[in-house]
Amino acid sequence: MGRLFGTDGVRGVANADLTAELALGLSVAAAHVLAAAGTFDGHRPVAVVGRDPRASGEFLEAAVVAGLASAGVDVLRVGVLPTPAIAYLTGSLGADLGVMLSASHNAMPDNGIKFLARGGHKLADELENRIEETYQAHAAGQPWDRPTGAGVGRVTTYDQGFDNYVAHLIGVLPNRLDGLKVVIDGAHGAAARVSPEAFARAGAEVITIGTDPDGLNINDGYGSTHLEKLCAAVVEHGADLGVAHDGDADRCLAVDATGAEVDGDQILAVLALAMRDAGALRQDTVVATVMSNLGFKLAMEREGVALVQTAVGDRYVLEEMKRSGFALGGEQSGHVIVLDHATTGDGTLTGLLLAARVADTGRSLADLAGVMERLPQILINVPDVDKSRAATSPELRIAVTDAERELGATGRVLLRPSGTEPLVRVMVEAADIEQARTVAGRLADVVKSALG
């Protein structure tokens, strides 16, 4: 059996890779490992369980709930809510763990399981490894320690989760959104109710698209991976901005009044300056990944904001923020973490804070996002190569050095092996798009010849 946990929980095609049996077994294993790790501190444990609206989430939720209850965990079922809502409720209700069933931006046939620790934090790699080892040991014949009688967990539907989470979002806004017209694209996903309700309660006039989930249409032509409909809707309705979420609403991308995309780097830049002006940007530092546009780095330097960069992945951004005490971090994809108010990326919160900056300053989103200029960025995926040799190939090292010398201070090269596929990603930024395209193509050819 290959490794089950990836960079964001366990994910695969529902009922093929991710079966009810696997979901049940992992939930029992999680209960045993967390109890052994002292997370439950000798008391009867409580778990918050939520999901996005995928049809497969219905049977997977039943399996997770059954597994947890059979291991002596009391379960609060909160229904369809975003991943950051499950994280928030896990913390605010004092639960010992949270479980979210979602495959985020993936297409409907996929689903996933994310476990959260006390406080709503992602599990450390070491705990994920122990859960997987415990599950595999049971699959190999090692029996579970099963409670009986009054020792089994009880299952309760917790209906207040929606209102509690929306109230939390409204409570952290620095100002209201009265006078703004906002289009929200819910990706037919977990934010389809939450995000429009939160924006409306904050005072915005709300127009919605992608907010009619039927269990089968999540991310299908809507959401943060398909911005075309949002761009058109913002222009059609004369809105001030548009906000797009992914399936589990832990990310947010935006559209300005002209219909132009505002990506995660630009959102991060706007929020960094807003927090700096409010005295909330600790150490005047923002955290981003190495994939952030060079224009973001140059803008932060110009504004006197320090930038710390990490490996690609919101978990690495979060780890650096927690380790160094920073308040804001994120990714170009729209995962933005405001650590004073959330333990994970929160797309609804991000959209609300972005809109609040527009309302507070009276400036358009296009004007605010103009603090940074996105340099042309060319990304080429080179498949069917030996990615393990990417860091040690002399031929590649020479080619990258030559490319960096050619680009100078206004360009950048990044070669990155994929974490999940047999390919190497070649990314080149330059002030001139044709130069970026030429250099990227040349490097991709070298990758093929050196690693093919």
C-alpha positions as CSV (number, residue, x, y, z in Angstrom):
1,M,0.0,0.0,0.0
2,G,1.4,3.4,-1.0
3,R,1.4,6.4,1.3
4,L,-2.2,7.5,2.0
5,F,-1.7,11.0,3.4
6,G,-0.6,13.7,0.9
7,T,0.1,17.3,1.4
8,D,-3.5,18.0,2.4
9,G,-5.0,14.9,3.9
10,V,-6.1,11.7,2.1
11,R,-7.6,12.3,-1.3
12,G,-8.7,10.2,-4.3
13,V,-11.7,9.1,-6.4
14,A,-14.6,8.4,-4.0
15,N,-15.7,4.8,-3.7
16,A,-12.6,3.7,-5.7
17,D,-9.5,5.1,-4.0
18,L,-11.3,6.6,-1.0
19,T,-13.8,4.0,0.1
20,A,-16.2,3.9,3.1
21,E,-14.0,1.2,4.6
22,L,-10.9,3.3,4.4
23,A,-12.7,6.4,5.8
24,L,-14.0,4.3,8.7
25,G,-10.7,2.7,9.4
26,L,-8.7,6.0,9.3
27,S,-11.2,7.6,11.7
28,V,-10.8,4.8,14.2
29,A,-7.0,5.0,13.8
30,A,-7.1,8.8,14.3
31,A,-9.0,8.4,17.5
32,H,-6.5,5.8,18.8
33,V,-3.4,7.8,17.8
34,L,-4.7,11.1,19.2
35,A,-5.7,9.4,22.5
36,A,-2.3,7.8,22.7
37,A,-0.7,11.2,22.0
38,G,-2.4,12.7,25.0
39,T,-4.6,14.9,22.9
40,F,-7.7,13.8,24.8
41,D,-6.1,14.2,28.3
42,G,-8.0,11.3,29.8
43,H,-11.5,12.8,29.1
44,R,-14.2,11.6,26.7
45,P,-13.2,13.1,23.3
46,V,-15.4,15.2,21.0
47,A,-15.0,15.6,17.3
48,V,-16.6,18.1,14.8
49,V,-17.4,16.6,11.4
50,G,-18.3,18.6,8.3
51,R,-18.2,18.2,4.6
52,D,-18.6,19.9,1.3
53,P,-21.7,19.2,-0.8
54,R,-20.3,16.3,-3.0
55,A,-22.7,13.4,-3.2
56,S,-20.0,11.0,-2.0
57,G,-19.6,13.1,1.1
58,E,-22.9,11.7,2.4
59,F,-21.7,8.1,2.6
60,L,-18.2,9.1,3.6
61,E,-19.5,11.2,6.4
62,A,-21.5,8.3,7.7
63,A,-18.4,6.1,7.7
64,V,-16.3,8.7,9.5
65,V,-19.0,9.3,12.1
66,A,-19.3,5.5,12.6
67,G,-15.6,5.1,13.0
68,L,-15.2,7.8,15.5
69,A,-18.2,6.8,17.6
70,S,-17.1,3.2,17.6
71,A,-13.8,4.3,19.1
72,G,-15.5,6.2,21.9
73,V,-15.6,9.7,20.4
74,D,-18.7,11.9,20.7
75,V,-19.4,13.5,17.3
76,L,-21.0,16.8,16.5
77,R,-22.2,16.7,12.9
78,V,-22.3,20.2,11.4
79,G,-23.2,19.4,7.8
80,V,-22.1,21.3,4.8
81,L,-19.6,24.0,5.8
82,P,-16.2,25.3,4.5
83,T,-13.0,23.8,5.8
84,P,-12.1,27.0,7.7
85,A,-15.5,26.8,9.4
86,I,-14.7,23.3,10.6
87,A,-11.3,24.5,11.9
88,Y,-13.0,27.5,13.6
89,L,-15.7,25.3,15.3
90,T,-13.2,22.7,16.4
91,G,-11.4,25.5,18.3
92,S,-14.4,27.5,19.5
93,L,-16.3,24.5,20.8
94,G,-13.2,23.0,22.5
95,A,-13.4,19.9,20.5
96,D,-10.5,17.4,20.5
97,L,-10.4,17.0,16.7
98,G,-12.1,18.0,13.5
99,V,-12.7,16.1,10.3
100,M,-13.5,17.7,7.0
101,L,-14.6,15.7,3.9
102,S,-13.6,17.6,0.8
103,A,-11.3,17.4,-2.2
104,S,-11.1,21.2,-2.4
105,H,-10.8,22.4,-6.0
106,N,-10.8,18.8,-7.5
107,A,-13.6,17.6,-9.8
108,M,-16.7,16.0,-8.3
109,P,-15.7,12.3,-8.5
110,D,-12.8,13.0,-6.0
111,N,-13.2,13.4,-2.3
112,G,-10.9,13.7,0.7
113,I,-10.5,13.5,4.4
114,K,-8.7,16.2,6.4
115,F,-8.1,15.7,10.2
116,L,-7.6,18.7,12.4
117,A,-6.1,18.7,15.9
118,R,-7.4,20.5,19.0
119,G,-7.7,24.2,18.3
120,G,-8.5,23.6,14.6
121,H,-4.9,23.1,13.5
122,K,-3.6,20.8,10.8
123,L,-2.0,17.6,12.2
124,A,1.7,17.4,12.3
125,D,3.3,15.0,9.8
126,E,4.4,12.8,12.7
127,L,0.8,12.3,13.8
128,E,-0.4,11.6,10.2
129,N,2.3,9.0,9.9
130,R,1.2,7.3,13.1
131,I,-2.5,7.3,12.0
132,E,-1.5,5.7,8.7
133,E,0.7,3.1,10.5
134,T,-2.1,2.3,12.9
135,Y,-4.6,1.9,10.1
136,Q,-2.2,-0.4,8.1
137,A,-1.5,-2.5,11.2
138,H,-5.2,-3.1,11.7
139,A,-5.6,-3.9,8.0
140,A,-2.8,-6.5,8.5
141,G,-4.8,-8.2,11.3
142,Q,-4.1,-6.2,14.5
143,P,-7.4,-5.8,16.3
144,W,-8.9,-2.5,17.6
145,D,-9.5,-1.8,21.3
146,R,-13.2,-1.3,21.1
147,P,-15.4,0.3,23.9
148,T,-18.8,-1.2,24.6
149,G,-21.9,-0.1,26.4
150,A,-21.8,3.5,27.7
151,G,-18.2,3.7,26.3
152,V,-19.3,4.2,22.7
153,G,-19.5,7.7,21.3
154,R,-22.7,9.6,20.9
155,V,-23.7,11.4,17.7
156,T,-25.4,14.8,17.7
157,T,-26.4,17.2,14.9
158,Y,-25.1,20.6,15.7
159,D,-27.2,23.2,13.8
160,Q,-25.6,26.3,15.2
161,G,-22.4,25.9,13.3
162,F,-23.5,28.1,10.3
163,D,-24.5,31.1,12.4
164,N,-21.6,30.8,14.8
165,Y,-19.1,30.8,12.0
166,V,-20.7,33.7,10.1
167,A,-20.9,35.7,13.3
168,H,-17.2,35.1,13.8
169,L,-16.4,36.4,10.3
170,I,-18.4,39.5,10.8
171,G,-16.9,40.1,14.3
172,V,-13.3,40.3,12.9
173,L,-14.1,42.8,10.1
174,P,-12.4,46.2,10.7
175,N,-15.4,48.1,9.0
176,R,-18.7,47.4,7.3
177,L,-19.2,47.0,3.5
178,D,-22.2,49.3,3.1
179,G,-22.4,50.8,-0.4
180,L,-20.4,48.0,-2.1
181,K,-21.9,45.7,-4.7
182,V,-20.2,42.3,-4.7
183,V,-20.6,39.2,-7.0
184,I,-19.8,36.0,-5.2
185,D,-19.0,32.7,-7.0
186,G,-19.4,29.8,-4.6
187,A,-18.2,27.1,-6.9
188,H,-21.4,25.2,-6.1
189,G,-19.4,24.2,-3.0
190,A,-19.1,24.5,0.7
191,A,-19.3,28.4,0.7
192,A,-22.5,28.6,-1.4
193,R,-24.6,29.7,1.6
194,V,-21.9,31.0,4.0
195,S,-20.1,33.6,1.8
196,P,-23.2,35.4,0.5
197,E,-24.7,35.5,4.0
198,A,-21.6,36.9,5.5
199,F,-21.2,39.6,2.9
200,A,-24.9,40.5,3.2
201,R,-24.7,40.8,7.0
202,A,-21.6,43.0,6.6
203,G,-23.7,45.4,4.5
204,A,-22.8,44.6,0.9
205,E,-25.3,44.3,-1.9
206,V,-24.7,40.6,-3.0
207,I,-25.2,39.0,-6.4
208,T,-24.5,35.2,-6.5
209,I,-23.4,32.7,-9.1
210,G,-22.3,29.1,-8.5
211,T,-24.4,28.9,-5.4
212,D,-26.7,26.0,-6.3
213,P,-24.9,22.8,-5.3
214,D,-26.6,19.6,-6.2
215,G,-23.9,17.2,-5.1
216,L,-22.6,16.7,-8.6
217,N,-21.7,20.2,-9.9
218,I,-19.0,21.3,-7.5
219,N,-16.2,23.3,-9.3
220,D,-17.9,22.5,-12.6
221,G,-17.3,25.7,-14.6
222,Y,-17.4,27.9,-11.5
223,G,-15.1,28.9,-8.7
224,S,-11.5,30.0,-8.3
225,T,-10.3,27.7,-11.1
226,H,-12.9,29.0,-13.6
227,L,-13.1,32.8,-13.3
228,E,-14.7,33.5,-16.7
229,K,-18.3,33.6,-15.5
230,L,-17.4,35.8,-12.5
231,C,-15.5,38.3,-14.7
232,A,-18.6,38.6,-17.0
233,A,-21.0,38.9,-14.0
234,V,-19.0,41.7,-12.4
235,V,-19.1,43.7,-15.5
236,E,-22.7,42.9,-16.3
237,H,-24.0,44.0,-12.9
238,G,-21.6,47.0,-12.5
239,A,-20.2,45.5,-9.3
240,D,-17.3,46.9,-7.4
241,L,-15.6,43.5,-7.2
242,G,-16.2,39.8,-7.4
243,V,-15.0,37.0,-5.1
244,A,-14.5,33.4,-6.1
245,H,-14.0,30.4,-3.9
246,D,-12.9,26.8,-4.4
247,G,-14.9,23.7,-3.4
248,D,-14.1,23.8,0.3
249,A,-13.7,27.6,0.4
250,D,-10.2,27.8,1.9
251,R,-9.1,30.0,-0.9
252,C,-10.2,33.2,-2.6
253,L,-9.5,34.9,-5.9
254,A,-11.0,38.2,-6.9
255,V,-12.1,40.2,-9.9
256,D,-12.0,44.1,-10.1
257,A,-14.8,46.3,-11.5
258,T,-13.3,46.1,-15.0
259,G,-13.5,42.3,-15.0
260,A,-9.7,41.8,-14.5
261,E,-8.5,39.0,-12.3
262,V,-6.8,39.8,-9.0
263,D,-4.7,36.9,-7.9
264,G,-3.5,35.7,-4.6
265,D,-0.3,37.7,-4.8
266,Q,-2.2,40.9,-5.4
267,I,-4.7,40.1,-2.6
268,L,-1.8,39.4,-0.2
269,A,-0.2,42.7,-1.2
270,V,-3.5,44.7,-0.5
271,L,-4.0,43.0,2.8
272,A,-0.4,43.4,3.9
273,L,-0.6,47.1,3.5
274,A,-4.0,47.3,5.2
275,M,-2.7,45.4,8.2
276,R,0.5,47.4,8.2
277,D,-1.5,50.6,8.3
278,A,-3.6,49.2,11.2
279,G,-0.5,48.1,13.1
280,A,-1.6,44.4,12.8
281,L,1.2,43.2,10.5
282,R,3.6,41.8,13.0
283,Q,7.3,42.6,12.4
284,D,6.0,44.3,9.1
285,T,6.5,40.9,7.5
286,V,4.5,38.8,5.1
287,V,5.1,35.1,4.2
288,A,4.7,33.7,0.7
289,T,6.0,30.8,-1.4
290,V,8.8,30.7,-3.9
291,M,6.1,30.7,-6.6
292,S,4.9,34.2,-5.8
293,N,5.4,36.6,-8.7
294,L,8.6,38.7,-8.6
295,G,6.4,41.8,-8.8
296,F,5.0,41.0,-5.4
297,K,8.5,40.9,-3.9
298,L,9.5,44.1,-5.6
299,A,6.3,45.8,-4.3
300,M,6.8,44.7,-0.8
301,E,10.4,46.0,-0.9
302,R,9.2,49.3,-2.1
303,E,6.6,49.5,0.6
304,G,9.0,48.6,3.4
305,V,7.4,45.2,4.1
306,A,9.8,42.3,4.6
307,L,9.1,39.0,2.7
308,V,9.8,35.5,3.9
309,Q,9.5,32.8,1.3
310,T,8.8,29.1,1.8
311,A,8.4,25.9,-0.2
312,V,5.2,25.6,-2.3
313,G,2.2,24.7,-0.2
314,D,0.0,26.5,2.3
315,R,1.1,24.2,5.1
316,Y,4.7,25.4,4.7
317,V,3.5,29.0,4.8
318,L,1.5,28.3,8.0
319,E,4.5,26.5,9.6
320,E,6.7,29.5,9.1
321,M,4.1,31.9,10.3
322,K,3.6,29.9,13.6
323,R,7.3,29.4,14.0
324,S,8.3,33.1,13.6
325,G,5.1,34.8,14.9
326,F,4.0,36.4,11.7
327,A,0.4,37.4,11.1
328,L,-0.2,37.2,7.3
329,G,0.9,34.7,4.7
330,G,-0.4,33.1,1.5
331,E,-0.1,31.7,-2.0
332,Q,-0.6,33.0,-5.5
333,S,-3.5,30.4,-5.8
334,G,-5.5,32.4,-3.2
335,H,-4.8,30.5,0.0
336,V,-4.5,33.5,2.4
337,I,-3.9,32.9,6.2
338,V,-4.7,35.7,8.7
339,L,-3.4,33.9,11.8
340,D,-5.0,36.3,14.3
341,H,-8.5,35.1,13.1
342,A,-8.0,31.7,11.4
343,T,-5.8,28.6,11.8
344,T,-6.0,27.9,8.0
345,G,-6.6,29.6,4.7
346,D,-10.1,31.1,4.8
347,G,-11.6,32.2,1.5
348,T,-14.6,34.0,2.9
349,L,-12.6,35.9,5.5
350,T,-10.1,36.8,2.8
351,G,-12.8,38.2,0.5
352,L,-14.4,40.1,3.3
353,L,-11.1,41.7,4.4
354,L,-10.4,42.6,0.8
355,A,-13.8,44.2,0.4
356,A,-13.4,46.0,3.7
357,R,-10.2,47.6,2.4
358,V,-12.1,48.9,-0.7
359,A,-14.9,50.2,1.5
360,D,-12.6,51.8,4.0
361,T,-10.3,53.6,1.5
362,G,-12.9,54.5,-1.1
363,R,-10.4,53.3,-3.7
364,S,-11.2,50.8,-6.4
365,L,-9.9,47.2,-6.2
366,A,-7.9,47.8,-9.4
367,D,-6.3,50.9,-7.8
368,L,-5.4,49.0,-4.6
369,A,-4.1,45.9,-6.5
370,G,-2.0,48.2,-8.6
371,V,0.5,48.4,-5.8
372,M,2.2,45.5,-7.5
373,E,2.8,44.9,-11.2
374,R,2.6,41.3,-12.1
375,L,5.6,40.4,-14.2
376,P,5.0,38.0,-17.1
377,Q,5.4,34.5,-15.8
378,I,5.7,31.5,-18.0
379,L,5.2,28.0,-16.5
380,I,6.1,24.8,-18.5
381,N,5.5,21.3,-17.2
382,V,8.1,18.9,-18.6
383,P,6.6,15.3,-18.2
384,D,8.2,11.9,-18.3
385,V,11.6,12.9,-16.8
386,D,13.6,11.7,-13.8
387,K,12.7,14.5,-11.4
388,S,14.9,13.1,-8.7
389,R,18.0,14.3,-10.6
390,A,16.7,17.9,-11.1
391,A,18.7,19.3,-8.2
392,T,22.0,17.5,-9.1
393,S,22.2,17.7,-12.9
394,P,25.3,19.7,-13.9
395,E,23.8,20.4,-17.3
396,L,20.7,21.9,-15.7
397,R,22.7,23.9,-13.2
398,I,24.7,25.5,-16.0
399,A,21.6,26.3,-18.0
400,V,19.8,27.9,-15.0
401,T,22.9,30.0,-14.2
402,D,23.1,31.2,-17.8
403,A,19.3,32.1,-17.8
404,E,19.6,34.0,-14.5
405,R,22.5,36.0,-15.9
406,E,20.5,36.8,-19.0
407,L,17.4,37.9,-17.1
408,G,19.3,40.0,-14.5
409,A,17.6,41.7,-11.6
410,T,14.2,42.0,-13.3
411,G,13.8,38.3,-13.9
412,R,13.7,35.0,-12.1
413,V,14.1,31.2,-12.8
414,L,12.6,28.4,-10.8
415,L,12.9,24.7,-11.5
416,R,10.7,22.5,-9.2
417,P,10.1,18.8,-9.3
418,S,6.3,18.0,-8.9
419,G,5.4,16.5,-5.6
420,T,2.8,14.2,-7.2
421,E,3.7,13.6,-10.8
422,P,6.8,12.5,-12.8
423,L,7.5,16.0,-14.2
424,V,9.5,19.1,-13.6
425,R,8.0,22.5,-13.5
426,V,10.0,25.3,-15.3
427,M,8.9,28.8,-14.3
428,V,10.5,31.9,-15.7
429,E,9.6,35.6,-15.0
430,A,10.8,38.6,-16.9
431,A,9.8,42.1,-17.7
432,D,9.2,41.1,-21.3
433,I,6.9,38.2,-21.9
434,E,8.6,37.1,-25.1
435,Q,11.9,36.9,-23.3
436,A,10.3,34.9,-20.5
437,R,8.8,32.5,-23.1
438,T,12.1,32.1,-24.9
439,V,14.1,31.4,-21.8
440,A,11.4,29.0,-20.4
441,G,11.3,27.0,-23.7
442,R,15.1,26.8,-23.8
443,L,15.2,25.5,-20.2
444,A,12.4,23.0,-20.8
445,D,14.5,21.6,-23.7
446,V,17.5,21.2,-21.4
447,V,15.3,19.4,-18.8
448,K,14.1,17.0,-21.4
449,S,17.6,16.2,-22.6
450,A,19.3,16.1,-19.2
451,L,16.6,14.2,-17.3
452,G,14.7,12.3,-20.0
